[in-house]
Amino acid sequence: MRKTIIAGNWKMNKTPSEAADLAAAIAKITDFQCEVVICPPFVDLFYAKRAIEGTAVKLGAQNCHWAESGAFTGEISADMLIEAGCEYVIIGHSERRQYFGETDETVNRRTKAALAKGLKVILCVGELKEEREAGTTESVIERQVRLGLKDLTAEEMANVVIAYEPVWAIGTGLTATSEQAEEVCKFIRSLIAELFGAGTAEETTIQYGGSMNAKNAAELLAMPDIDGGLIGGAALKPEDFAVIIAAGSAK
Ligand code: PEP
């Protein structure tokens, strides 16, 4: 059975002291039956880690470079994230693709490096509004999945989570309908089956992300191919995040 994973992407929000408070509030949500991950900014990681110590909440980061170390100003390595307590890392978020020049090739390089060091990767894919309107959603997703997962093995896929995040739904309040989200998540599973085999596809967690909140989480998570959520705005509100976690636990 594949894992249901509810992950919070804090983006560039919360100073270290604010992050400690938010992580402490999330640490109080104890009765869940799914995997819960928080992904604060880099400078907050130690503080968040301390706050969730002794709980089942896992720590993740929002990016990771492919090199072990060296002259890459502003970047961070997998070893650094692991020592800071991370188990997960988000790779290829649409904001990185849109604003920071992330490409399918760099997504693939980052993914391979993170996996090689033992991190679990939440690999984000998703179409732009214009791409959906032009009817090219599937071809965009197919390209991002094929190139993002290029040269990975089925064994490595055990540590990969795919997050389907339609770009037009991120931070906009516009959520994909549960049918739209299910359709693409199911398509992603079929691609994984083609690339790595039906068994791997069945085991791979595929999340939906894009304005998932306390109101719509249960309906989205009830869909057969939606195995969790990557949550931005609502992950900053502990009461709302708790409702989403409860919906994930009920799956
Ligand atoms: C995200 O940042 O991955 C995201 C889905 O954001 P939001 O939930 O705010 O749309």
Boltz pocket constraint, residues with backbone or C-beta under 6 A from the ligand:
constraints:
  - pocket:
      binder: B
      contacts: [[A, 9], [A, 11], [A, 165], [A, 169], [A, 170], [A, 171], [A, 172], [A, 173], [A, 209], [A, 210], [A, 211], [A, 212], [A, 230], [A, 231], [A, 232], [A, 233], [A, 234]]
      max_distance: 6.0
